[in-house]
Amino acid sequence: MEPITLVVGLGNPGSEYARTRHNAGFWFADGLCDAYGGNFSSNRKLRAELADISIAGSKLRVIKPQTYMNLSGEAVARALNYFRVPTEQMLVAYDEIDFVPGKVRLKFDGGHAGHNGIRNIITHVGREFWRLPVSYTHLRAHETA
């Protein structure tokens, strides 16, 4: 198994979406950067915010696509191509409305299960990537930060 080198947090840019459940992926990405000293900066070429962090000596890139949820695949494809990362080394964190607080499920490959952001990523880069659906309520503490 190859190590994960790119983490994608899905969400919608803009203050009007900041506290909606669809931004759970953004909150996950923010939490990683808070914990490991990363700072996001805008990258127009990638159409994403980008941060670099190091965990246990391994470099990890974290992105938050700025293309809106339903068009996330465009920014993800750009990042994978730019950094030459195979899809198997990517983890996508996104909101999962059906999860109870605290439930986590790491999954490799598969379908989109009705999630439009995942659907668009599959359209652009294929199915072979790691998925981390997270509960909105599990991350709600971030909402007040």
N, C-alpha and C positions, 0 to 999 in steps of 0.2 A: 504494500500500500504506500502510495506517495504522500508526502506531507502536504497539508493545506498551506498554500502560500497567498491566496487571495480570499478575503472575506467581503461579501456583499451584503449590505443591510438595505432592505427594500423599504421604501416609503414614498411620500409625496413632498416635494419642496414647498416652502411658503408657510408663513405664520398661520394662515387659515387652516392648515392641515396638521400643525405641530402637535396637537393633543388628540388626534384621532387614532383609532386602533390600527389603521393601516401603517402608522409610523413605528410600529413595534420593531421592525428591522433596523430602522435608523437608530432607535434607542439602544438596541443591542450593540450596534457599531460604536455609538457614543460611549457606551459602558466599557467596551474593550479599550478604546483610546483613553478614557479616564483612568482605567486601571493600569495601563502600560505606557502612559506618557505620550500618546500620539496627539497630534493637532491636525485637524482637517484644514485643507486649503482647496480652493476652487481650481479645477482643471478643465478648461474649456474644451480642449482637444478630446478628452474622455467623456465630456458632458456629465461630470461627477465631481463630488468632493472626495479628496484623497488624503489618506494619512498612512504613515509608516510606523509600525511598532515592532518591538522585539520581545518575544516570549521564549524564555529558556534558551536564549542565544540564537533563535531562529527568527529571521526577518519575515514580517507579515505585512501585506498591503491590505488596507481596509478602504472600501469605497461606498459612497452613498450616491446612487444614480440621481441625477437632477432632471430626468426625462419624464417624470411622473410614473407611477406604479405600472400602468398598462403598457408602457413603452420601455420598460427597464432593460429589455434584451439588447437594445441598441448600445447603451452605455456599457453593459456587461461585455458584449462582443468587442467593443473598442478596447476595454481594459485587458481582456484576455489576449488580444492580438498585440497590443502595445507592449505589454510586459512578457509576452511569449509564455503564458501560463496555460497548460492543458486544462480542460474543463474538469478533469478528475482531481485537480488540486484547488478547486474552488468550493467554498461553502457559502450558501445563500440563506440568510436569516430573514424571516418574514412572519407576518401576523397569521395566527390560526385561531379563528373564532370558536371552534369547537373544543378547544382544550380547556380543561379546568386549571386554575392557578397552580403553578409549580410543575405541571406536566411538560416534559421535554421528550422529543423524539428525533434522533439523528437518523437520517435516511440517505442512502445513495441510490441515484437513478429513480425512474418511475415517471408517473404522469403529473399533471398539474393540479388534480383534485379540485378543479373549479377556480383556482387562484389565478387571476389575470396576469399578475406580474410574473409568476412562474411560467405560465403559458407562453408569454412573450419571450422569456429567456430561452425556453425550449425551442421556440421557432427560430431564434437567432443562433444558438450555439449547440443545440442537441440536449439530450436528457441526462448525460453522464456527469452529474455533479452532486455534491453533498447538499442536503437541505436541512435546515434547522427551523421548523415551525415553532413559534413561541406564542404563549398566551398573552394577549393584551393586558389582562388583569395582573399577570405575573410581573409585568414591567411597569405598571402604573405608577410606581414610586418615582420613576424618572420624570413623569408628567409634571410633578411639582418642582422639579429642579430648575 
